[in-house]
Amino acid sequence: MYRSHTCGELRESDINKMVTLSGWVQTIRDKGFVIWVDLRDRYGITQLVFDEDRSFSVLLEQARSLGREFVIQVSGNVIERASKNPNIPTGTIEILVTELIVLNESLLPPFTIEDKTDGGEDIRMKYRYLDIRRNPVKNNLIFRSKVAMEVRKYLSEQGFIEVETPYLIKSTPEGARDFVVPSRMNKGQFYALPQSPQTFKQLLMVGGMDKYFQIVKCFRDEDLRADRQPEFTQIDCEMAFVGQEDILNAFEGLTKHLLKEIKGVDYTNAFPRMTYDDAMATYGNDKPDIRFGMEFGELNAVTQHKDFGVFNKAELVIGIAVPEANSYTRKEIDKLVDWVKRPQVGALGMIYSRCNDDGTYKSSVDKFYDQDDLAKWAGITGAKPGDLICVLSGDKNRVRTQLSALRMELAERLGLRDPEEFAPLWIVDFPLLELDEETGHYHAMHHPFTSPKPGQLGLLDSDPGAVKANAYDLVLNGNEIGGGSIRIHDKDLQSTMFKHLGFTPEEAKAQFGFLMDAFQYGAPPHGGIAFGLDRLVAILGGQETIRDFIAFPKNNSGRDVMIDAPAPIDEEQLKELNLKLDL
């Protein structure tokens, strides 16, 4: 037995017990006549004590030979700690060591294994197994496990069955690049790693598994950022004999359960709903953060035809009222102007109007707009005395995206994005199809299996861009945490959809013939949703990046710097796989 107790378990009630602990050496404090060692494991820290009066001299010498991160086993008596530490649960006791065994020595770690470490992200990713010993990373992984357990608990209690689906599948177009895997046994042919279990969960509905879920790895070969990894985890769910309302109610219930069990937030109201068109017009994106205001006000009617050419030539003039920001200095406003001009945002500039406390206005375009005009700006944007109105103009779609970015930046600067406040929102009525301006062709906004809204099928021929999808996204604090749709379950309708997406009948059969064949054997109406577990956990954990909640993440180049992957394979493996590199 390596331990009778963990390093976070012992309390004053255990005084005078003989115990055995095992763990890693966190710190050593040598005062000559007494040595204290902090011993750490996953559960906490316990102080060990060796002293001249109560310990054998050999034990003191053993203790002096210890180094940071040595793995040791100690036995001893639990005693009351003279200098108590109220910051840790075991801070009232310590172990007077009677036996010390070094289980494994350690090199000096490349960074300190402390909550506030001196290691940068690159070095911590290279030695991730050491980083995991730190409380912030360890606690994030424990937190993730708790969320996953609550998901399984809730869905199981609702009658869902967890079913595993394959990782080696057929490459199908789902919007991103596939990772492909050569097959040794089938020369010249390749598997693909699934971007999602989409077709398999639909086949499970055909198979009669009417409530399915799976916490599953998915893979997409795409550019990375803080909330994206080449391999990520979904809470994948599907239900048969349901409509959109059934799905929304079921997974609103799951989200409320997680908020209550994980964060202690008892969200009893129904989640608000917003159409895609309203979200784009009001917030400039389809995943708005509604924890704060700054809704868009369209100003064309009160800004154009006033001899100000910038606004007169614009397709759209829009503004937001920034709360209690009229005290911004000219230098601070100039910095905002520079911020919106950055290539990542792309605006040509920004107009502003201060809403003074006395009800007057002072703008950067006073030459063109009088007090009555500026009062109309305030009325449309909802600005109050003390606010600052920020206005952008230009192409309709582009300027909405730009103002959305500015809105989020200002909210961050003003501290309006409280990580402990949760504002869920359903976005519904997405466009079914999206026009690719470069090719002039339509592609599925979600995926090819999404059903159009009832009664809109006829528009596919006459006005495909106007067709709404029977699809929905769940947004939490400005992040899409889940998305899904009611699926097409009719073979003829699915064939029509493939046709409008540019598939020839032969291409559709080659890619999805197995699904079309299955639909001929009594496919039930069905739909589902997939939550991004990594992102959901990060939001519930009050952090921005999903990497903090993944045990062994990739960096922004898609590399695992710890194991140095991806890596070349040798010539023999290439021959076995019938591959030849052309670099």
C-alpha positions as CSV (number, residue, x, y, z in Angstrom):
1,M,0.0,0.0,0.0
2,Y,1.6,3.2,-1.1
3,R,-0.8,5.5,0.8
4,S,-3.4,5.3,3.5
5,H,-4.6,8.8,2.8
6,T,-4.3,11.4,0.2
7,C,-2.4,14.7,0.6
8,G,-5.7,16.7,0.8
9,E,-7.5,14.5,3.3
10,L,-6.1,14.8,6.8
11,R,-7.7,17.1,9.4
12,E,-7.4,17.8,13.2
13,S,-9.7,14.9,13.8
14,D,-6.8,12.7,12.5
15,I,-4.2,13.8,15.1
16,N,-2.2,10.9,16.6
17,K,-3.0,8.6,13.7
18,M,-0.2,6.8,11.9
19,V,-0.5,7.4,8.2
20,T,1.2,6.8,4.9
21,L,1.3,9.4,2.1
22,S,2.7,9.4,-1.4
23,G,3.2,12.3,-3.8
24,W,5.5,14.8,-5.3
25,V,7.8,17.2,-3.4
26,Q,6.4,20.7,-3.9
27,T,8.9,22.7,-1.7
28,I,11.6,22.2,0.8
29,R,12.4,24.6,3.6
30,D,15.6,23.8,5.6
31,K,16.2,25.7,8.8
32,G,19.1,23.5,9.8
33,F,17.5,22.0,12.9
34,V,14.1,21.5,11.2
35,I,13.1,20.7,7.7
36,W,9.6,21.2,6.2
37,V,8.5,19.5,3.0
38,D,5.3,20.2,1.2
39,L,4.0,17.0,-0.3
40,R,1.5,17.3,-3.2
41,D,-0.8,14.9,-5.0
42,R,-4.0,15.5,-7.0
43,Y,-6.0,16.1,-3.9
44,G,-3.9,18.7,-2.1
45,I,-0.8,19.5,-0.1
46,T,0.3,18.2,3.3
47,Q,3.2,19.5,5.2
48,L,5.8,17.1,6.4
49,V,8.2,17.9,9.3
50,F,11.7,16.5,10.2
51,D,13.5,17.9,13.2
52,E,16.5,17.2,15.3
53,D,14.6,16.4,18.5
54,R,12.0,14.1,17.2
55,S,13.5,12.5,14.1
56,F,16.4,10.2,13.4
57,S,19.4,12.0,12.0
58,V,19.4,9.7,9.0
59,L,15.9,11.0,8.2
60,L,17.1,14.6,8.2
61,E,19.9,13.7,5.8
62,Q,17.4,11.9,3.6
63,A,15.1,15.0,3.6
64,R,18.0,17.3,2.7
65,S,18.8,15.1,-0.3
66,L,15.3,15.6,-1.8
67,G,14.7,17.8,-4.8
68,R,11.6,19.4,-6.3
69,E,9.2,16.9,-7.9
70,F,10.9,13.9,-6.4
71,V,8.2,11.1,-5.9
72,I,8.3,10.0,-2.3
73,Q,6.4,7.8,0.2
74,V,6.4,8.8,3.9
75,S,4.9,7.3,7.0
76,G,4.5,9.1,10.3
77,N,2.2,10.6,13.0
78,V,-0.4,13.3,12.4
79,I,0.4,16.1,14.8
80,E,-1.0,19.6,15.3
81,R,0.7,22.2,13.2
82,A,2.3,25.0,15.3
83,S,2.1,27.7,12.6
84,K,-1.3,27.0,10.9
85,N,-2.0,27.8,7.3
86,P,-5.6,28.9,6.8
87,N,-5.2,28.9,3.0
88,I,-5.2,25.1,2.6
89,P,-7.6,22.5,4.0
90,T,-4.8,20.5,5.7
91,G,-3.3,23.7,7.2
92,T,-4.0,22.8,10.8
93,I,-1.9,19.5,10.8
94,E,1.4,18.2,9.7
95,I,3.1,14.7,9.6
96,L,6.0,14.0,11.8
97,V,7.8,11.6,9.5
98,T,9.2,8.3,10.8
99,E,10.0,6.7,7.5
100,L,10.9,8.2,4.0
101,I,11.3,6.2,0.8
102,V,12.3,7.9,-2.5
103,L,10.1,6.2,-5.1
104,N,11.6,8.2,-8.0
105,E,14.0,11.1,-8.4
106,S,13.3,14.0,-10.7
107,L,15.3,16.4,-12.9
108,L,14.9,20.0,-12.0
109,P,11.6,21.0,-13.8
110,P,12.0,23.5,-16.7
111,F,9.4,25.8,-14.9
112,T,8.0,26.0,-11.4
113,I,5.0,23.8,-10.7
114,E,3.1,26.5,-9.0
115,D,-0.3,28.2,-9.7
116,K,1.6,31.3,-10.9
117,T,4.4,29.7,-12.9
118,D,7.4,31.2,-14.6
119,G,6.9,29.1,-17.7
120,G,5.5,30.5,-20.9
121,E,2.9,28.7,-22.9
122,D,5.3,27.1,-25.4
123,I,7.5,25.5,-22.7
124,R,4.4,24.4,-20.7
125,M,3.0,22.7,-23.9
126,K,6.3,20.9,-24.5
127,Y,6.2,19.6,-20.9
128,R,2.4,19.3,-20.6
129,Y,2.7,16.3,-18.3
130,L,4.3,18.7,-15.8
131,D,1.9,21.5,-16.5
132,I,-1.0,19.1,-15.6
133,R,0.4,18.9,-12.0
134,R,-0.3,22.6,-11.6
135,N,-3.7,23.4,-9.9
136,P,-5.1,25.6,-12.7
137,V,-4.7,22.9,-15.3
138,K,-5.5,20.0,-13.0
139,N,-8.7,21.7,-11.8
140,N,-9.7,22.5,-15.4
141,L,-9.5,18.8,-16.3
142,I,-11.5,17.8,-13.2
143,F,-14.0,20.5,-14.1
144,R,-14.3,19.1,-17.6
145,S,-14.9,15.6,-16.2
146,K,-17.6,16.9,-14.0
147,V,-19.4,18.6,-16.9
148,A,-19.2,15.4,-19.0
149,M,-20.5,13.3,-16.1
150,E,-23.5,15.6,-15.7
151,V,-24.2,15.5,-19.4
152,R,-24.2,11.7,-19.3
153,K,-26.3,11.6,-16.2
154,Y,-29.0,14.0,-17.5
155,L,-29.3,12.5,-21.0
156,S,-29.4,8.9,-19.6
157,E,-32.2,9.9,-17.2
158,Q,-34.1,11.3,-20.2
159,G,-33.9,8.0,-22.0
160,F,-31.0,8.6,-24.3
161,I,-28.7,5.7,-25.3
162,E,-25.0,6.3,-25.8
163,V,-23.8,4.7,-29.0
164,E,-20.3,4.8,-30.4
165,T,-19.8,5.4,-34.1
166,P,-16.7,4.7,-36.3
167,Y,-13.7,6.9,-36.6
168,L,-12.5,5.4,-39.9
169,I,-15.2,6.5,-42.4
170,K,-15.7,7.7,-45.9
171,S,-14.7,11.2,-47.0
172,T,-17.8,13.4,-47.5
173,P,-18.1,17.1,-48.1
174,E,-19.2,18.8,-44.9
175,G,-17.7,22.2,-45.2
176,A,-14.1,21.7,-43.9
177,R,-11.2,19.6,-45.1
178,D,-11.0,16.0,-44.0
179,F,-8.1,14.4,-42.3
180,V,-7.5,11.3,-44.4
181,V,-6.0,7.9,-43.5
182,P,-4.5,5.6,-46.2
183,S,-5.6,2.0,-46.1
184,R,-2.9,-0.6,-46.3
185,M,-5.3,-3.4,-47.1
186,N,-7.1,-1.5,-49.9
187,K,-4.5,-0.1,-52.2
188,G,-5.0,3.5,-53.3
189,Q,-8.0,4.0,-51.0
190,F,-8.4,6.2,-48.0
191,Y,-10.5,6.5,-44.9
192,A,-11.4,9.9,-43.5
193,L,-11.7,10.9,-39.8
194,P,-15.2,12.2,-39.1
195,Q,-15.9,15.9,-39.0
196,S,-19.0,14.8,-37.1
197,P,-21.0,11.5,-36.8
198,Q,-23.7,13.2,-38.9
199,T,-24.7,10.4,-41.3
200,F,-24.3,7.6,-38.6
201,K,-26.6,9.3,-36.2
202,Q,-29.2,9.6,-38.9
203,L,-28.7,5.9,-39.7
204,L,-29.3,5.2,-36.0
205,M,-32.6,6.9,-36.3
206,V,-33.5,4.7,-39.2
207,G,-32.4,1.8,-37.0
208,G,-34.9,2.7,-34.4
209,M,-32.6,4.1,-31.7
210,D,-34.9,7.1,-31.2
211,K,-32.8,8.9,-28.5
212,Y,-29.1,8.8,-29.2
213,F,-26.1,10.6,-27.7
214,Q,-22.3,10.3,-27.8
215,I,-19.5,12.3,-26.3
216,V,-17.3,11.9,-29.4
217,K,-14.0,13.1,-31.0
218,C,-14.4,15.0,-34.3
219,F,-11.7,16.1,-36.7
220,R,-11.4,19.1,-39.1
221,D,-8.4,20.2,-41.0
222,E,-8.8,23.9,-40.7
223,D,-6.9,27.0,-39.5
224,L,-6.7,27.2,-35.7
225,R,-7.4,29.9,-33.1
226,A,-8.0,30.0,-29.4
227,D,-11.4,28.3,-29.6
228,R,-10.5,25.8,-32.3
229,Q,-8.5,22.6,-32.4
230,P,-8.0,20.0,-35.2
231,E,-9.5,17.4,-32.9
232,F,-12.4,18.5,-30.7
233,T,-15.2,16.9,-28.7
234,Q,-18.9,17.1,-29.3
235,I,-21.9,16.1,-27.3
236,D,-23.7,14.6,-30.3
237,C,-27.4,14.0,-30.0
238,E,-30.3,12.9,-32.2
239,M,-34.0,12.2,-31.7
240,A,-36.7,10.6,-33.9
241,F,-40.3,11.6,-34.2
242,V,-39.6,15.2,-33.2
243,G,-39.9,18.7,-34.5
244,Q,-37.9,21.8,-33.8
245,E,-39.8,22.6,-30.7
246,D,-39.1,19.2,-29.2
247,I,-35.4,19.6,-29.8
248,L,-35.2,23.1,-28.3
249,N,-37.1,22.0,-25.2
250,A,-35.0,18.9,-24.6
251,F,-31.6,20.6,-24.9
252,E,-32.7,23.8,-23.1
253,G,-33.4,21.3,-20.3
254,L,-29.8,19.9,-20.5
255,T,-28.3,23.4,-20.5
256,K,-30.4,24.5,-17.5
257,H,-29.3,21.3,-15.7
258,L,-25.6,22.1,-16.4
259,L,-26.0,25.7,-15.2
260,K,-27.6,24.6,-12.0
261,E,-25.4,21.6,-11.2
262,I,-22.1,23.1,-12.3
263,K,-22.5,26.8,-11.6
264,G,-25.4,26.9,-9.1
265,V,-27.4,29.1,-11.4
266,D,-31.1,28.2,-11.3
267,Y,-32.3,29.5,-14.7
268,T,-36.0,29.0,-14.6
269,N,-37.2,31.2,-17.5
270,A,-37.5,30.0,-21.1
271,F,-34.4,30.8,-23.2
272,P,-35.1,33.8,-25.4
273,R,-35.3,33.2,-29.2
274,M,-34.1,35.4,-32.0
275,T,-34.2,35.0,-35.8
276,Y,-31.0,35.0,-37.7
277,D,-32.1,38.1,-39.6
278,D,-32.8,40.0,-36.4
279,A,-29.5,38.9,-34.9
280,M,-27.6,40.2,-37.9
281,A,-29.5,43.5,-38.0
282,T,-29.3,44.1,-34.2
283,Y,-25.8,42.7,-33.3
284,G,-24.0,42.1,-36.6
285,N,-23.4,38.4,-36.0
286,D,-25.4,35.2,-35.4
287,K,-24.0,34.5,-31.9
288,P,-24.6,37.8,-30.1
289,D,-23.7,38.4,-26.5
290,I,-26.8,39.7,-24.9
291,R,-25.4,40.3,-21.4
292,F,-25.2,44.0,-22.2
293,G,-26.9,46.4,-24.6
294,M,-25.2,48.4,-27.4
295,E,-27.8,47.3,-29.9
296,F,-27.3,48.6,-33.5
297,G,-29.3,51.6,-34.6
298,E,-29.7,52.1,-38.4
299,L,-29.1,55.8,-39.1
300,N,-29.5,56.1,-42.9
301,A,-32.7,58.1,-42.6
302,V,-31.2,60.7,-40.3
303,T,-27.6,60.9,-41.6
304,Q,-27.8,60.9,-45.4
305,H,-28.6,63.8,-47.7
306,K,-26.8,66.2,-45.3
307,D,-23.8,67.0,-47.5
308,F,-21.6,64.5,-45.7
309,G,-20.3,62.3,-48.6
310,V,-19.0,59.4,-46.5
311,F,-22.5,58.7,-45.2
312,N,-24.3,59.6,-48.4
313,K,-22.3,57.0,-50.4
314,A,-22.7,54.3,-47.8
315,E,-25.2,51.4,-48.2
316,L,-25.7,51.3,-44.4
317,V,-24.9,53.8,-41.6
318,I,-25.2,52.2,-38.1
319,G,-24.3,53.2,-34.6
320,I,-24.2,52.0,-31.0
321,A,-24.5,53.9,-27.7
322,V,-21.6,53.1,-25.5
323,P,-22.7,53.5,-21.9
324,E,-21.1,56.2,-19.7
325,A,-18.3,56.7,-22.2
326,N,-18.6,60.4,-23.1
327,S,-15.7,61.0,-20.8
328,Y,-13.4,59.3,-23.3
329,T,-10.6,61.7,-24.2
330,R,-9.8,62.6,-27.7
331,K,-6.7,60.4,-27.5
332,E,-8.8,57.4,-26.3
333,I,-11.3,58.0,-29.2
334,D,-8.4,58.2,-31.7
335,K,-7.2,54.8,-30.4
336,L,-10.7,53.4,-31.1
337,V,-10.5,54.8,-34.6
338,D,-7.2,53.2,-35.1
339,W,-8.6,49.9,-33.7
340,V,-11.4,49.8,-36.2
341,K,-9.0,50.5,-39.0
342,R,-6.9,47.5,-38.2
343,P,-6.9,44.9,-41.1
344,Q,-8.6,42.4,-38.8
345,V,-11.6,44.8,-38.6
346,G,-11.2,46.7,-41.9
347,A,-13.3,49.9,-41.3
348,L,-12.2,53.1,-43.0
349,G,-12.9,55.2,-39.9
350,M,-15.4,56.0,-37.2
351,I,-17.6,59.0,-36.4
352,Y,-18.6,59.7,-32.9
353,S,-21.0,61.9,-30.9
354,R,-20.7,62.7,-27.2
355,C,-24.0,62.8,-25.3
356,N,-23.3,65.5,-22.7
357,D,-24.8,65.4,-19.2
358,D,-26.7,68.7,-20.0
359,G,-28.6,67.1,-22.9
360,T,-26.3,68.7,-25.6
361,Y,-24.2,66.8,-28.1
362,K,-20.7,67.2,-29.5
363,S,-19.7,65.2,-32.5
364,S,-16.8,64.8,-34.9
365,V,-19.0,66.0,-37.7
366,D,-20.6,69.1,-36.2
367,K,-20.0,70.9,-39.5
368,F,-22.7,68.8,-41.1
369,Y,-25.1,67.9,-38.3
370,D,-26.8,70.2,-35.8
371,Q,-28.1,69.4,-32.3
372,D,-31.5,68.2,-33.6
373,D,-29.8,65.8,-36.0
374,L,-27.6,64.4,-33.3
375,A,-30.6,64.1,-30.9
376,K,-32.1,61.8,-33.6
377,W,-29.0,59.7,-33.5
378,A,-29.3,59.4,-29.8
379,G,-33.0,58.4,-30.1
380,I,-32.3,55.7,-32.6
381,T,-29.3,54.2,-30.8
382,G,-30.9,54.6,-27.3
383,A,-28.1,56.8,-26.1
384,K,-28.5,58.6,-22.8
385,P,-26.6,61.6,-21.3
386,G,-23.1,60.4,-20.5
387,D,-23.0,57.9,-23.4
388,L,-20.8,58.0,-26.5
389,I,-22.3,57.2,-29.9
390,C,-20.0,55.3,-32.3
391,V,-21.0,55.2,-36.0
392,L,-19.6,53.2,-38.9
393,S,-20.7,53.2,-42.5
394,G,-20.2,51.2,-45.7
395,D,-21.3,48.0,-47.3
396,K,-24.2,46.5,-45.4
397,N,-22.8,43.1,-44.5
398,R,-19.2,44.3,-44.0
399,V,-20.1,47.3,-41.7
400,R,-22.3,45.1,-39.5
401,T,-19.4,42.7,-39.0
402,Q,-17.1,45.7,-38.2
403,L,-19.5,47.3,-35.7
404,S,-20.0,43.9,-34.1
405,A,-16.3,43.6,-33.5
406,L,-16.2,47.1,-32.1
407,R,-19.1,46.4,-29.8
408,M,-17.4,43.3,-28.3
409,E,-14.1,45.2,-27.9
410,L,-15.8,48.0,-26.1
411,A,-17.7,45.6,-23.8
412,E,-14.3,44.0,-22.9
413,R,-12.8,47.3,-22.2
414,L,-15.7,48.4,-20.1
415,G,-15.9,45.1,-18.1
416,L,-19.4,44.3,-19.4
417,R,-18.6,40.6,-20.0
418,D,-19.0,39.1,-16.5
419,P,-17.9,35.4,-16.8
420,E,-20.2,34.5,-13.9
421,E,-23.3,35.9,-15.7
422,F,-24.9,33.5,-18.2
423,A,-27.2,34.7,-21.0
424,P,-28.4,31.8,-23.2
425,L,-30.1,32.5,-26.5
426,W,-31.6,30.4,-29.3
427,I,-31.0,31.6,-32.9
428,V,-33.5,30.2,-35.3
429,D,-34.6,30.6,-39.0
430,F,-31.2,30.5,-40.6
431,P,-30.9,30.7,-44.3
432,L,-30.8,27.2,-45.8
433,L,-28.3,28.1,-48.5
434,E,-25.4,30.5,-48.6
435,L,-24.1,32.1,-51.8
436,D,-20.4,31.9,-52.5
437,E,-19.7,35.3,-54.0
438,E,-16.5,34.0,-55.7
439,T,-18.1,31.0,-57.5
440,G,-21.7,32.2,-57.7
441,H,-22.9,28.8,-56.4
442,Y,-24.9,28.1,-53.3
443,H,-23.7,25.8,-50.5
444,A,-25.5,24.5,-47.4
445,M,-25.1,26.9,-44.5
446,H,-25.2,24.0,-42.0
447,H,-24.9,20.7,-44.0
448,P,-26.7,19.0,-46.9
449,F,-29.1,17.1,-44.6
450,T,-30.8,20.1,-43.1
451,S,-34.5,20.3,-43.9
452,P,-36.0,23.6,-45.2
453,K,-38.8,25.2,-43.2
454,P,-42.2,23.7,-43.9
455,G,-43.9,25.3,-46.9
456,Q,-40.7,26.8,-48.4
457,L,-39.6,24.0,-50.6
458,G,-41.0,25.7,-53.7
459,L,-38.6,28.7,-53.2
460,L,-35.6,26.4,-53.9
461,D,-36.1,26.9,-57.7
462,S,-37.4,30.5,-57.7
463,D,-35.4,32.2,-54.9
464,P,-33.0,29.8,-53.2
465,G,-31.4,32.5,-51.0
466,A,-34.8,33.2,-49.4
467,V,-35.3,29.6,-48.1
468,K,-35.1,29.3,-44.3
469,A,-33.6,26.2,-42.7
470,N,-35.3,24.2,-40.0
471,A,-32.1,24.9,-38.0
472,Y,-31.1,26.4,-34.7
473,D,-28.1,27.4,-32.7
474,L,-27.7,27.7,-29.0
475,V,-25.6,30.7,-28.0
476,L,-24.2,31.4,-24.6
477,N,-22.4,34.6,-23.7
478,G,-21.6,35.4,-27.3
479,N,-20.4,31.9,-28.2
480,E,-22.1,29.2,-30.2
481,I,-22.2,26.2,-27.9
482,G,-24.5,24.0,-29.9
483,G,-26.2,23.8,-33.3
484,G,-28.4,21.4,-35.1
485,S,-31.4,21.0,-37.4
486,I,-34.4,18.9,-38.3
487,R,-33.0,16.6,-40.9
488,I,-34.3,15.6,-44.3
489,H,-35.7,12.1,-44.0
490,D,-37.3,11.7,-47.5
491,K,-35.2,10.3,-50.3
492,D,-36.7,12.6,-53.0
493,L,-36.3,15.7,-51.0
494,Q,-32.7,14.8,-50.2
495,S,-32.1,14.3,-53.9
496,T,-33.5,17.7,-54.6
497,M,-31.3,19.2,-52.0
498,F,-28.2,17.6,-53.5
499,K,-29.2,18.9,-56.9
500,H,-29.4,22.5,-55.7
501,L,-26.0,22.1,-54.0
502,G,-24.5,21.2,-57.4
503,F,-24.2,17.4,-57.0
504,T,-24.9,15.4,-60.1
505,P,-27.0,12.3,-59.4
506,E,-23.8,10.2,-59.9
507,E,-21.9,12.3,-57.4
508,A,-24.7,12.2,-54.8
509,K,-24.9,8.4,-55.1
510,A,-21.1,8.0,-54.8
511,Q,-20.9,10.2,-51.7
512,F,-24.2,9.4,-50.0
513,G,-25.8,6.4,-51.6
514,F,-25.7,4.5,-48.4
515,L,-27.9,7.1,-46.7
516,M,-30.3,7.5,-49.7
517,D,-30.7,3.7,-49.7
518,A,-31.5,3.7,-45.9
519,F,-34.2,6.3,-46.4
520,Q,-36.0,3.8,-48.6
521,Y,-36.6,1.6,-45.6
522,G,-38.8,3.7,-43.5
523,A,-36.8,6.6,-42.2
524,P,-38.6,8.4,-39.4
525,P,-38.8,12.2,-39.0
526,H,-35.7,13.1,-37.0
527,G,-33.4,15.9,-35.8
528,G,-30.7,16.7,-33.4
529,I,-28.0,19.0,-32.1
530,A,-24.3,18.9,-31.3
531,F,-22.7,20.8,-28.4
532,G,-19.1,21.8,-28.5
533,L,-18.0,20.3,-25.2
534,D,-14.6,22.1,-25.2
535,R,-16.2,25.5,-25.7
536,L,-19.1,24.8,-23.3
537,V,-16.7,23.8,-20.6
538,A,-14.5,26.8,-21.2
539,I,-17.5,29.2,-20.9
540,L,-18.8,27.5,-17.8
541,G,-15.2,27.7,-16.4
542,G,-15.1,31.4,-17.0
543,Q,-12.2,31.3,-19.5
544,E,-11.8,32.2,-23.2
545,T,-9.6,29.5,-24.7
546,I,-10.6,25.8,-25.0
547,R,-6.9,24.8,-24.8
548,D,-7.0,25.3,-21.0
549,F,-9.5,22.5,-20.7
550,I,-7.9,19.9,-23.0
551,A,-5.3,17.5,-21.5
552,F,-2.9,17.5,-24.5
553,P,-3.9,20.3,-26.9
554,K,-2.3,21.3,-30.2
555,N,-0.7,24.7,-30.8
556,N,-1.9,27.3,-33.4
557,S,0.0,25.4,-36.1
558,G,-1.8,22.2,-35.3
559,R,1.3,20.7,-33.7
560,D,1.7,18.6,-30.6
561,V,5.0,20.0,-29.4
562,M,5.2,17.5,-26.6
563,I,5.4,14.4,-28.8
564,D,6.5,16.3,-31.9
565,A,3.6,15.5,-34.1
566,P,2.9,15.5,-37.0
567,A,6.1,13.8,-38.0
568,P,7.6,12.1,-41.1
569,I,7.1,8.4,-41.5
570,D,9.9,6.1,-42.9
571,E,10.2,4.8,-46.4
572,E,9.1,1.3,-45.5
573,Q,5.8,2.6,-44.1
574,L,5.2,4.6,-47.2
575,K,5.8,1.6,-49.4
576,E,3.4,-0.5,-47.3
577,L,0.8,2.1,-47.8
578,N,1.6,2.5,-51.5
579,L,2.3,6.1,-51.1
580,K,5.0,8.3,-52.7
581,L,5.7,11.8,-51.5
582,D,5.9,14.7,-53.9
583,L,7.2,17.6,-51.9
